[in-house]
Amino acid sequence: MKKLFAVSYLLIVNFLVTQGVFSQVKELHQSSVQILARVQKDKILLRWAVTTANAWKKTNKSGFTLEKYVLSRDGKRLPSLEKVWAKKIQAAPIETWQEIVEEDNNAAIIAQALFGESFFIEGGSEGQLADIYNLVNENEQRFSFSLLAADMSFEAAKKAGWGFEDTDVKLHEKYVYKIKPATIENTSEIVKIKGTATIASIKEYEPLPAPIDFQGIFGDKNVILTWEYQLFKTIYTSYNLERSEDGVNFTSLSKEPLVNLNDKPEAPAKRMFYIDSLANNTKTYYYRVNGISPFGEKGLYSTIISGEGKPILPYTPRVFDVQLTKNTNEAIITWEFPEKGETLLEKFQLLIAPVDKGPYVVAVDNISPQQRKLTYSKLQASNYVKIKAIGKDPKQEKTSFSTLIQPLDRIPPAIPTELSGKIDSLGVVHITWKQNIEPDFLGYRVFRSFLKDEEPSQITVSPISQNSFIDTVTVKNLNAEVFYSIVAVDKRHNHSEKSEVLILEKPDVIPPTAPVFSGYKIKEGKIIIEWIPSSEEKATHVLLRENLTEKKELETVFSTNDTIHQYIDTKLKSNNRYRYHIKAIDKSGLTSPPSTPLTIEMIDLTPKEYIKGLDFVVNRETNHIELFWRANKDEIAEYTIYKQLKEEQPSTWRIVPSDIKKVVDTEVSPNETYIYHIRALLKKGGYAKVKTIEIKF
């Protein structure tokens, strides 16, 4: 038989681009069967399909084996699956299809795909049909269209052997349904198509959801209806859209269910769209939509939306000329609008805004429909103007494109004054100043530098309107001050001069650098210590000393905030070891790290006093001076005595052995002053301390 049934052209076109549940299946490496289960209150509906055209062709001959098992009972899983039955299911004979075909176009498509010698479409031009046929070969067409049609009609799917309705179900049981290709009768051929399974229980019944986010955009005698599609893509294969004129009685807008024509694997659709035409713009129309599942179930209706068409004006005004007058902030605005459209107008309006994106406000209202020119004298620094045409019908409006008007102004705003600010311990800077009051004032630009003579850089991206600014700086660096200045800007971008520089001191969180010992000397029982001062200006330097020999604690021996870098320590004990430390303290009380300590051993090189009790006797009768002293002769090798007249240099007078402790000088003259120095040479080497005596004869 050459053809069995004729199929509607429009229906086939819709099927070709839609993506139903099973029609979305992609070609896999291995052919398989996929199965869906839909739970109802008293039965379980099953739908299955193969994944490739070749598998479809084979299973049309073999049919399928559907097996039912009990998985759990009363909420407890059975130790093993309990088999209930196994059924062979395949397409009904061709002679049983006539009745369902006459009532269901989807059944006609499936029957033609299964039994027709050729698969063709009636209606449309040859060019359109040729484009469709060039997409796929005939076997692919039979496969694709039949699955699409099965998605649209569960009754037709059952007739084709792709669906089953199980009514023998119990509330307390959960079932496993397995599906696989059946063995082809009277042949040894094995159909190598992978089977699958699904689990279902009527206890898990849930009603089908209502479509969400249903919206309508009403235009001139039309409305664009749209709702969420992607969320329910696996639940609904098509939709039923209905309209009402009273909000009570609804009728479907299409004979066939609506499918999404824009859903493609590489660009999946997120929403459904439908455009409905309206008879007029004065009547309110009501709409609702519900989904249809692959099992033919209809879901709940969406919320009802309503609206009226919005008439539009056929003409739009156009501002084509703007001329500034000699008066300040005044311009003549001229626009175009066809005279034949004046009868449709109620008025014009002049709209104005400071920026192109608005918001626009009505600057002049109730402009005559015959008027095409207007003088406006309240211009600001920047003005975007539009002309709006308002029709006699309140819903009719058309607005021109915007046009910029900028009056001339070269006068900058006042220089910002009364700057004040503070930097906190985290480096956050708060600056304020006196607000400008110019009517065309736009904002401020803030400039900053870290050196007094450095060219400041702008730190605001665009003018700020508020008379305050928050900045952040790094506290831990060598710059103790930050310099700020402010520039005011008006709406014509005239800039004032920079304000006076605001100098802000950073909080001192960096300790001064440590001073460094540069050297020392030991001289005459004193220690002279020198150091290189800290680089911190006006830092106080503190010198500390520790007696290591006597194990005494550190004590401050010297402190100065001057430029002194030397100290002579006299309060010392011979043959004691001392350790010195020096540190710097800045004006914030921060102390430098400790310097490298300086350890010095105080060795007394001063000769010891061995000669004691040096005295004299003057005898003027015998004209001599007698000198005598005490000393331990065991430690002394000899004595050297030096004699000098006052105001002259001493010279060696006598050298006597250690057992002599008295000498007589007979070479003296009256009225002369004689000075004697006695130095002892020690047996162990070295000299004792020189003893000196002055005698007036």
Buried (B, 14 or more C-beta within 10 A) or exposed (E): EEBBBEBBBBBBBBBBEBBBBBBBBEEEEEBBBBBBBBBBEEBBBBBBBBBBBBBBEBBBBBBBBBBBBBBBEEEEEEEEBBEBEEEEBBBBEEEEBEEBBEEBBBBBBBBBBBBBEEBBBEBBEEEEBEEBBEEBEBBBBBBBBBBBBBBBBBBBBBBBBBBBBBEEBEEEBBBBBBBBBBBBEEEEEEBEBBBEBBEBBBEEBEEBBBBEEBBBEBBBBBBEBBBBBEBBBEBBBBBBBBBBEEEEEBEEBEEBBBBBBBBEEEEEBEBBBBEBEBEEBEEEBBBBBBBBBBBBBBBEBBEBBEBBBBBBBEBBBEBEEBEBEEEEBBBEBBBBBEEEBEEBBEBBBBBBBBEEEEEBEEBBEEBEBEEBEBEBEEBBBBBBBBBBBBBEBEBBBBBBEBBEBBBEBEEBBBBBEEBEBEBEEEBEBBBBBBBBEBEBBBBBBBBBBBEEEEEBEEEBEEBBEEBEBEBEBEBEEEEEEBBBBBBBBBBBEBEBEBBBBBEBEBBBEBBBBBBEBEEBEBEEBEBEBEBBBBEBEEBBBBBBBBBEEEEEEEEEBBEEEEEEBEBEBEEBEEEBEBBBBBBBBBEEEBBBEEBEEBEBEBEBEEBEEBBEEBEBEEEEEEEBBBBEBEBEEEBBEBBBBBBBEEEEEBEEBBEBEBEEBEBEBEEBEEEEEBBBBBBBBBEEEEEBEBBBBEBEB
